[in-house]
Amino acid sequence: MSVLLETNLPLTFFRRGKVRDVYDLGDKLLIVSTDRISAFDAVLPCGIPDKGRILNQLSAFWFEKTAHILPNHLIRVIDSEEMLRDILSQLATLDYLVGRSMLVSKAERIPVECIVRGYLSGSAWAEYEETGKVGDIHLPSGMKESQELSQPIFTPTTKSDTEHDRPLTKQDIKDLGIEGLFEELKEKSLLVYRYARDYAKTRGIIIADTKFEFGHIDGRLALIDELLTPDSSRFWDARQYEVGHSQPSFDKQPVRDWLSASGWDKESPPPVLPQEVIEGTSKRYRQVYSKLTDGSFG
């Protein structure tokens, strides 16, 4: 099955992220979600079939579903070649962009990863085991791995293109000039998480944690980038949930597990994934999309 690892459109390039290629259309941006996959801060040399389409359409689903809480940058999803030709009349072959592209408003990005955790898992569990805290938040003693927290917690980090993300400090908040904005970022992050968590539970999915990105559009705070996808969130099957150990996730955990066991040093170029890991990861992305939206990818 073919995958899209990069795009080369005759447009002004705005930014290439680990997964998305972004083009400048003047007062708007065209975001194309490729099938690239990253792990341990490295982009792998192979892709996951249909991953970009799934992430793009799942983000659009959540943008529309949470628009009553706060604005977002979505203008429309590109779901037909006709729509693309209306926007990009100079392009001849467009079918590979359908379903994996969206038009969004330009935003003044706030360089903060707004992480919300509802369950004690992943790096938060490791930190709790060592210190009894997650970030600067003290948690009750005796908690177990994957246990639900009494209230979701906000644990923001820096967002940088040149260094690893790290917990946001008071000095960072001051340096970024967001002292007057920080409480609103926290409030909106928790509101969106709680809304999504409650909806997902009705679909048999636990959202253990997630991360949001925000920006200003015409002076208003708005959600940007991706929203509540398997790349930005930890999704668990509620039927299999058990406190006391790590949970199977609808995300790229099989990729991380295989890379960790492969002997890769996480510094040299990453290896190509075996076909069974690629197919298993693609299946997980499809499953969570279907469960959350009642749609399917055939």
C-alpha positions in Angstrom: 0.0 0.0 0.0 1.5 3.3 -1.0 2.1 6.1 1.5 2.7 9.9 1.2 5.9 10.9 2.9 6.3 14.4 1.4 4.6 16.9 -0.8 6.2 19.1 -3.4 3.5 21.6 -4.5 4.2 24.7 -6.6 3.3 26.9 -3.6 5.1 29.0 -1.1 6.4 26.6 1.6 5.5 27.8 5.1 6.8 25.0 7.4 7.5 21.3 7.4 6.8 19.5 10.6 7.4 15.9 11.5 4.1 14.9 10.0 2.6 18.0 8.3 3.6 20.1 5.3 2.2 23.6 5.5 1.9 26.0 2.5 1.3 29.7 2.6 -1.8 30.9 0.6 -1.6 34.6 1.7 -4.2 35.1 4.4 -4.6 31.3 4.9 -2.5 28.2 5.2 -2.9 24.8 3.5 -2.0 22.0 5.8 -1.3 18.6 4.3 -1.1 15.6 6.7 1.4 13.1 5.3 1.8 9.5 6.3 5.1 10.2 8.0 5.5 8.9 11.5 8.0 10.0 14.2 9.2 8.4 17.4 11.7 9.5 20.0 12.0 12.9 18.2 13.0 11.2 14.9 11.1 10.9 11.6 11.2 7.3 10.4 12.1 6.4 6.8 8.8 4.6 6.2 5.2 5.7 6.6 1.9 4.4 7.9 -0.8 3.9 5.2 -3.7 6.4 5.4 -2.3 7.9 8.7 -2.4 11.4 7.3 -6.0 11.1 6.1 -7.1 9.7 9.5 -5.3 12.4 11.5 -6.6 15.2 9.3 -10.2 14.1 9.4 -10.1 13.2 13.1 -8.7 16.7 13.9 -11.5 18.3 11.8 -14.1 16.1 13.7 -12.9 17.5 17.0 -12.5 21.1 15.8 -16.1 21.1 14.8 -17.2 19.3 18.0 -15.4 21.7 20.3 -16.2 25.0 18.5 -18.8 25.9 21.1 -16.0 26.0 23.7 -13.6 28.2 21.8 -12.7 29.1 18.2 -10.2 27.1 16.1 -8.2 27.7 12.9 -10.2 25.3 10.7 -11.8 26.9 7.7 -12.7 23.7 5.8 -11.4 20.2 5.1 -10.4 19.5 1.5 -12.7 16.6 0.6 -12.9 16.7 -3.1 -10.7 17.5 -6.1 -13.2 20.1 -7.2 -12.6 22.0 -4.0 -8.9 21.8 -4.5 -9.1 23.2 -8.0 -11.2 26.1 -6.8 -8.2 27.0 -4.5 -5.2 25.8 -6.4 -6.2 26.1 -10.1 -2.6 25.8 -11.2 -2.3 22.2 -10.0 -3.1 19.3 -12.3 -2.9 16.2 -10.1 -4.7 16.7 -6.8 -6.2 13.3 -5.8 -3.5 12.5 -3.3 -4.3 15.7 -1.3 -8.0 14.8 -0.9 -9.0 13.9 2.6 -5.5 14.7 4.1 -5.6 18.5 3.6 -7.3 21.4 5.3 -7.5 25.2 4.9 -6.9 27.1 8.1 -6.6 30.6 9.2 -3.2 32.0 10.0 -2.6 32.3 13.7 0.1 33.8 15.9 1.2 30.7 17.6 1.9 30.5 21.3 5.0 28.3 21.8 3.6 26.1 24.6 2.5 22.5 24.6 -0.7 22.6 26.7 -0.7 19.0 28.2 -3.7 17.7 30.2 -3.5 14.4 32.0 -6.6 12.6 33.4 -4.7 9.4 34.2 -1.3 8.6 35.6 0.6 7.0 32.7 3.7 7.3 30.6 6.3 9.8 31.7 3.9 11.1 34.4 3.9 7.7 36.0 7.7 7.5 35.9 8.0 10.9 37.5 5.4 10.1 40.2 7.2 6.9 41.1 10.4 8.9 41.6 9.2 12.1 43.2 5.5 11.7 44.2 4.8 14.6 41.8 3.9 15.4 38.2 5.6 18.6 37.3 5.0 20.8 40.4 1.7 19.1 41.3 1.9 16.8 44.4 -0.3 13.7 44.0 -1.6 11.4 46.8 0.7 8.6 47.9 -0.1 5.0 46.9 -1.4 5.7 43.4 -1.0 3.0 40.8 0.0 3.1 37.2 -2.9 4.1 34.8 -5.0 5.2 37.8 -7.5 8.0 37.0 -6.7 11.2 38.8 -9.3 12.8 41.0 -9.2 15.9 38.7 -7.4 16.4 35.4 -4.1 18.2 35.8 -2.4 20.8 33.5 1.3 20.1 32.9 2.4 22.4 30.1 5.8 22.2 28.5 8.0 24.4 26.2 7.7 23.9 22.4 10.8 24.5 20.5 12.2 23.6 17.1 15.8 23.4 18.4 15.6 21.6 21.8 13.6 18.9 23.6 10.4 20.1 25.2 10.7 20.5 29.0 8.3 21.5 31.8 7.2 25.1 31.6 8.6 27.2 34.5 7.5 30.5 35.9 10.5 32.1 34.3 9.5 30.6 30.9 6.0 32.1 31.3 7.6 35.5 32.0 10.1 35.2 29.2 7.3 34.3 26.7 5.2 37.3 27.9 2.2 35.1 28.7 1.7 35.9 32.4 -1.8 37.4 31.6 -2.7 34.5 29.3 -1.5 31.5 31.2 -4.6 31.0 33.3 -6.8 31.1 30.2 -4.6 28.5 28.5 -5.1 26.3 31.5 -8.8 26.9 31.8 -9.5 26.3 28.0 -7.3 23.2 28.0 -9.1 21.6 30.9 -12.5 22.5 29.4 -11.7 20.9 26.0 -10.2 17.9 27.7 -13.2 17.3 29.9 -15.6 17.7 27.1 -13.7 15.3 24.8 -13.1 12.8 27.7 -16.8 12.6 28.5 -17.8 12.2 24.8 -15.1 9.6 24.2 -16.3 7.5 27.2 -19.7 7.2 25.4 -17.8 5.6 22.5 -15.9 3.2 24.7 -12.6 5.2 24.6 -10.6 6.6 27.5 -8.6 9.7 26.7 -5.8 9.3 29.3 -3.9 12.5 28.3 -3.6 14.9 25.4 -1.8 18.0 24.3 -3.2 21.2 22.7 -1.7 24.1 20.8 -3.1 27.6 20.8 -2.6 30.8 18.8 -4.3 34.1 18.3 -6.5 34.7 15.3 -7.7 38.3 15.0 -6.8 38.8 18.6 -8.9 35.8 19.9 -7.5 32.7 21.5 -8.0 29.7 19.2 -7.1 26.0 19.0 -4.6 25.3 16.2 -2.5 22.5 14.7 -4.0 19.0 15.4 -6.6 18.1 18.0 -7.2 14.9 19.9 -5.6 12.5 17.5 -3.6 9.3 18.2 -0.4 11.3 17.6 -1.3 13.9 20.3 -3.3 11.8 22.7 -3.2 8.5 24.6 -6.4 6.6 23.7 -7.3 3.4 25.6 -10.1 0.8 25.0 -12.4 1.2 28.0 -13.3 -2.5 27.9 -9.6 -3.5 28.5 -8.8 -0.9 31.1 -7.2 -2.2 34.3 -5.4 -0.2 36.9 -1.9 -1.2 37.9 -0.1 -1.6 34.6 0.4 0.1 31.2 -2.6 0.0 28.8 -2.8 -1.0 25.1 -3.1 2.3 23.3 -4.7 3.2 19.9 -1.5 5.1 18.9 2.1 4.5 17.7 3.1 2.5 20.8 3.9 -0.6 18.7 6.4 1.6 16.8 8.1 2.8 20.0 8.2 -0.7 21.4 9.8 -2.2 18.3 12.3 0.6 18.0 13.2 0.2 21.7 13.7 -3.5 21.3 15.6 -3.2 18.0 18.8 -1.9 19.5 18.6 1.5 17.7 20.6 4.0 19.7 18.1 6.9 19.1 20.9 9.0 17.7 21.7 7.5 14.3 19.1 7.4 11.5 16.2 5.2 12.5 15.6 1.8 10.9 12.8 0.9 8.6 9.9 -0.8 10.4 8.9 -4.4 9.6 5.7 -4.8 7.7 3.7 -6.3 10.5 4.4 -3.2 12.7 3.4 -0.9 9.9 0.2 -2.8 9.3 -0.6 -3.1 13.0 -0.1 0.6 13.6 -2.3 1.5 10.6 -5.0 -0.8 12.0 -4.9 1.0 15.4 -5.4 4.4 13.8 -8.3 3.1 11.8 -9.9 1.5 14.8 -9.9 4.6 17.0 -11.2 6.8 14.1 -14.1 4.4 13.6 -14.9 4.2 17.3 -14.9 8.0 17.9 -16.7 9.1 14.7 -18.8 6.1 13.5 -17.0 6.5 10.2 -14.5 4.1 8.7 -11.5 3.9 6.4 -11.9 1.1 3.9 
